[in-house]
Amino acid sequence: MAGIGFELRRILKRDNLSSLIGAYGLASIISSGPWVLSVLGVMLIGIISINLSVPEREIIQFLVSVTYLMAISLTLSGLFQHVFTRWVADRLYEKRKLLILPNLMGVLWFSTLLALACGLPAALFLLPGTSVVYKLLMLANFVVLCNLWPVTIFLSGMKSYTLIVALFAVSYFTAIVASILLAKYGLEGLLGGLLTGHGLLLFSFLFTIIRQYPSDAPMGFDFTRRAQIFPALIATGLLFNAAVWADKFIFWFHPDTSQHVIGTLRASVIYDLPIFLAYLAIIPGMAVFLVRMETDFSEAYDRFYSAVRQGDTLARINSFRDEMVRVARNGIYEICKVQSFTVIILFLWADELLSAIGISTLYLPLFYIDLVSVSMQLILLAIQNVLFYLDARNINVSLCVIFFVSNIVLTLLTIELGASFYGYGYAGATLLSSVIGLAMLSRKFDRLEYETFMLQGR
């Protein structure tokens, strides 16, 4: 996230209200803009298709199919996201920029093979009763998405933020237009339109990255060297994404909470809509997270470790350490404060909000608990971000395991308890993981000087 941090610090140096608004506005666009645009793009395809006489059943099948594509591709690509991000950061620190593009191509090669190895059997055996064209389009979209997510890790190192968001907007606008033109072909036409947009987005990003990180080598696999690979980061990327989607998959496939949609794909009407709306509520918290973690904490972190590397006095090192702890604590507190305010506002206006968008107010209880749940997940994300800075890889793996296992166990338990308890499993998992994460982070800070100097001596 270094590139984002530099740009945010540049804006904040103006030290006025407009710079503050500009920094948080930029952070909101960077952290949530692409995600919001993608969600709105897919939803608009569904809404417009209704007016084009596409059967409602096929529109539902399209939306559910896309949800599965997103969920599984995000989880699978988690194998590469953290570990390759760390590899890129290390190479930039070593000023070996020419290695980045060839190794990105190597990652995409691995990602494509893995996507095909997982997606092809799934298309053949898990989508019975569907057309060959549907299966091929699902597989093609899956491969493109599995390649798209690793490519996005480069967004943090670029400063053309307006261009990046514009590419998302142009690509999903293209997807909408293509879907309209292909709507006469029904479900397959909608998936074809989406593939057009995602393909344009992937190749646009690759073109931007090639200009930013030029290299003569066509492909490299330096990132596969054992000495440069951190298995804990692979586990963290996979487990965190799996944990986020675990409760959704349980609701999708539990017979009491789901309905068949297409092939073996199922959906949960009672659960999907509230959780989707709740995730939109973390946009303010995400902006604060990005600004505070990538400006204040990043600067405090650099001061502390620069003092350690340069052999500064113990008094100054302790002072920088205390400042870093204070900044981390204040950053997490500010995220909690802003997100709590957002949740309170939505609690007060939830009835009117759901009514305005045509959703039954019977969803209110589940919407309330989902608002709290996603806010706790954001706090967990902030804790893990600090732990990543401190290179506490094993602690992050432990938190992901706790999040994953507790989400599965508590979600299954709440389903057995009945509809009034739906959503509390996810809430309990995020709360448990966040509380344990705070305790582990506190202990890490208490031992920071000892561990830092012990590592220096190795």
N, C-alpha and C positions, 0 to 999 in steps of 0.2 A: 504493500500500500504506500510505498515511499513517494511515488509520483503524486498521488492524491494529497498526501501530507504536505509536500512542498507547496503545492498550489493553494491549499487552504491557509497555510501560514502566510503566504504572500498576500492573500486577501485580508486576513485578520490584522496584518501590520498597519493597515490604514487607521485602525482603532476608532471607528465611528459606527453609528447605527447601520448605515447602508452596507458597510463591510461585513458586519455581523450577519445581517440578513442575507447578503450575498454568499457568505461561507456556508450557512445552513441550507440555503437554497441549492447551492452546488452539491453539498453533501446529500441532500434529499434526492437530487437527480441521479447522482452516481450510485447511491446505495439502493434506490428503489425504482428509479425511472425505467431501466430496461425490463425489470420484472413486471412492473405495472403495465408497461406498453405491451408486453407479451400476453399477459392475462387479458387485457382489454381487446387486443387483436383477435384472440381466439373467441372471446365472448361475442365480439361484433360479427365474426363470421357466422356464428350460430344465430344471432338475432336477424341479420340481413337475410340469411337463408330461409327463415320463416316466411318473409315477404316474397321470396322467389318460389314459393310453392314446394319447397323441399319438405318431405314428410317429417313431422315432429319426431317420430321414432328414429329416423336416420340422423337428425340433428343431435339427439341425445347420445346416439351411438358414437357420433363424431367427437363430442365433448368428452365422453368417457374414455374413448380411445386415446385422445390427446393427453388426458390426465395420466393414464398409465404410461404413455411414452415419456412424459416429463418425469414421473416418479422413478421409474426404473433406470432411465438414462442418467439422472442426477446421482442416484445411488451407485451405479456402476462406475461412472466417471470419478466418483469420490476416491477411487483407488489412485488416481493420478494427481488430483487437484493440490493437496497439501504438499506431497512429496516433491512434485515438480516445481511448485512455487518456491520451496526451500532451495531446490537445486539452482533455479534461476537467480535467486537472491545471492547465493554463494558465488556464482560465476560473475555476477555484476560486481560483487565486492572484490573479486580477484581481477577485475577489469578484463575479463575474457568474453566480451560481448559477442564476438563472432561465433561462439559455440551455441548461442541461444536458438537461433532460427533452425539450424540443422537438427537440433535435438527436439525442438517442437514438432518438426516433421516426423521424427522418430516416435514421439509420443502419439501422434495422430495415427501412425501406422499400427502401433500396438492397440490403440483404442478402436480402430476400424476392425481389426482381426477379432478382438474380444467382443465387440458389438455383433459381428456376424456369427461368432461361435455361440453366443447366447440368443440372439434374435432369430436366427434361422430355424432352430428347433422349436422355438416358441411359436413362430408363425405357422409352422407345419402342423404342430400337435395341440396348441392351445387355442387355436382359432377355428374350430370345426364349424362347418356350415357357412363359411364366408367365402367370397369370391377370391380367385387367384390374384386379381388386381388389388383387392383390399390388403391381402397378405403382403404383396410386394411393396405397396405403399407404406404399410406399417413398418416393414423392415427398413426401407429407405429412410423414412423419417427417424427411426431409431438410430441408425448409423450416423446420420447427420447431427442429431442432438448429442450423441456420445462424443462426437468430435467438437461440437460447438462449446460445450462446457469447459474443457481444458483450454481452449483458445481464449476464453474470457479472462483467464488469470493474467493475461498480458495487459488487460485494461488498466490495471493498477499502476503499470509502469509508463503509461502514456499520458500526455497532457492535452490531447485533443478531445476533451470531454464532450464538447458540443457535437463534434463529428460522430462520436461513438453513439450518443443518444439519438442523433439524427439517423444513423444507420439502422438502429432498432426501429425507429418510426417508419423509415422508408421501406424496410424489409417487411414489416407487418402490414403496412399499407399495400405493398405488392401482394402479400398473401391474401388480403381481403379481396383485392381486385381479381386475382387469379381464381379465388374460390367462387366469386360471383360469376365469372365467365365459365367456370366448370361446374356450376351448381346443377346444370341439367343432367349431369351424370351421378347425382345423388351423393351418397357417402364417399364414394371413391373420388368424386370431383372435389369435395371439400378437403380431403386429405392431400390430393394433388396440389391444390392451391397453397396449403400450408407448407408442403415440401418445397414449393417454389420460393416462398418467403424465407424459410430456414436456410435453404441452399444459398440464396443471395446474401443472407446475413453472414454465414460462415465464410464465404469467399471474399466478402467485403472486409471482414476482420483480418483474414489472412493477407489480403493486399495491403492493408494498413500496417500490419505487423512486419511484413517484408520490407516496407519502406523504412520502418523504425529500426529494425534489426537486420540489415543486409548481411549476406554471407555468400561466399562462393561455393561452399560445400552443400550438396543437395540434401543430405540426410546424415544424422549422427545418432549414436546410441551411447554417448558418454554417461548419460543419466542412469544407465543400468549398472555402472560399476558399483560393486558392493560397498566400497569405502565412501561413496557419495550418496548412498541410499539410506534413509532412515525408516525402517519398517514400522515404527510407531506412528509416523505420519501417514503411511498407507492405511493402517488400521483406523486411525482417527477419521480420515476422510470417508472411509467406507461406513464405519459404525455410526457416525453422526448423522449422515444422510439416511441410513437405514432406520435410525431411532426416530427421526422426524416423521417418517412415513409409516412406522410400525402400527400405530393406532388406526391410521386410515385403512391399511390393508386388512386389519382385523375386522373393522366395521364393514369393509367391502365384501368379505367372504364369510362372515358369520351369518348363518341362516336366519337369525332373528332380526338382523339389522340391514339386510341387503336384498337387492333384486337383480335378476339376470338381465344383462343388456345385450351383449353380442359375444359369440364364441364362448369362452370361459370367463370373460370379463364381467364383473358385477360392480354395482355402485350402491351407495347408501344415501338415499334421499334425506333421511333424517339428520345425518351427520355432516355431509359434504358442504352444504350451503353455509351453515353458521361458521364453520372453521375457515372457509374461504374468505368470508367477509371479515372475520376477526384478524386474519393476516394483514389485511389492508391497514389495520390500526397501528401497526408497528412502524409506519413510515416516519413519524416524528422522532421516535426513539432511535431508529436507524441513523437519522441525520445527526443526532447528538452523539451517538456511538462513534460515528466516523470522525466528527470534528474533534471530540475529546481524546479518543484513543490515538488518532493519527496526527495530532498536533501537540497537545500538552504532554501526554504520556510519552510519545515518541521522543520529544525533546528532553524530558527528564531522564529517560532511559539512555539516550546518547550521552548525556552529561556524566551519568554514573559510570558507565562502562568505559568511556574515554578516560576518566580519572583513574580507573583501575589499570587500564592498559599503559597509561603514561606514568605510572608510579607516583601519583599524587599523594599528599599527606593523608593519614588515616582519618583525621578530623574532617577534611573536605570530602573524603569518600563517604564517611558516615552521614555527612550533611546531604550529599547528593542522593544517597540511599533513602534517607528520611523524606526528601522531597519527592522522589519517585513513588514511594508508598502513599504519600499524601495525595499526589495527583491521580494515582490509580483509584484510591478510595473515593475521591471527589468525583472522578469521571463516572464510576459505577453508580454513585449516589445521584448524580445529575440525570443519568439515564433512567433510574428508578423514579425520580421526581417527575420528569417530563412524561414518561410512560404512564405513571399513575394518574397524572392530570388528564391525559388522553382517555384513559379507561373510564374515569369518573364522568367526563363529558359524554362519552358514548353510552354509559349507563343511563344518564339522564335523558338522552335523546334517542335511545335505541328503539323505543316503540314507534316514534315518528319516522325514524330512518327506515325501518323494515316496511312500514306501511307505504312510505313514499316509493320504494322500489318494488312494491307488489309482493312482498314476502309475508307469510302468515306470522302473526305475533306469537303463535305457539312455539316458534323457534327461540323466543327470548331467553328462557333459562339456559339453554345450551349455548346461545350466543354470549351470554354473560360469562360463563365459566371459560369459554374459548378465548375471550378477551384477556382474562387473567393468565391463561395458559401460554398464549403466544408472547405476552409481555415477560413472563418468567423465562421463556426460551431466549428472548433477546438478552436478558441479564446473564444467562448461561453463556451466550455467545460472547458477551463482553468479558466475562471471566476467562474463558478459553483464549480469547485474543491476548490478554495480558500474560497468560501462561505460555503462549506461543513466543511472545517477546522474551520471556525468561528461559526459553528452551526447555520447559518442563513437559517434555513429550510424553513420558510415562503417566504423569498425572492426567493429562488430557485424554489419553487412552482409557484410563480408569473411569473418568467422568462419562465418556461416551458409552462404555460398557454399562455403567449404572443407568444412564438415560435409556439405553436400548432395552435392557432387561426389565427395568421398572415400568417402562411404557407398555411392554407386552403383558406383564403380569397384572398390573393395575387395570389396564383396559379390559382384559378378559374378566377380571373380577367385577368391574363395574357393569359390564354387560349382563352378567349373571344376577346382579343386584336389581336390575330393572332400568327402565327408560329414564327415571328421575335422576339416575346416577351417571348417565352418559356424559362423557367429557371430563369427568373427575379423574379418570385414570391418566389421561394426558397431563392434566393439571398437577396431579400428584407426582408424576415422573419429572416434570420440569422443576417443580418446587424442591423435590428431594435432591436432584442433581445440582441445582443452584446453591442450596444450603451447604451441601458437601463441598462444592466447588469453592465457595467463599472460605470455608474452613481450611481447605488445602492451600488456597492462595495465601491466606494469612500465615500458615506455617511455612510456606515457601519464602515469604518475605522475612520471617524471623530468622531463617537460616541462610539468607542471601549472601552475606559477606563470607561466611564460612565456605559455602559451596562455590562461590566465585573464586576465592583464592585457592581452594583445593584444585579446581579445574585449571587455574593458571599454572599450577605447579606440575601438571601432568605433561 
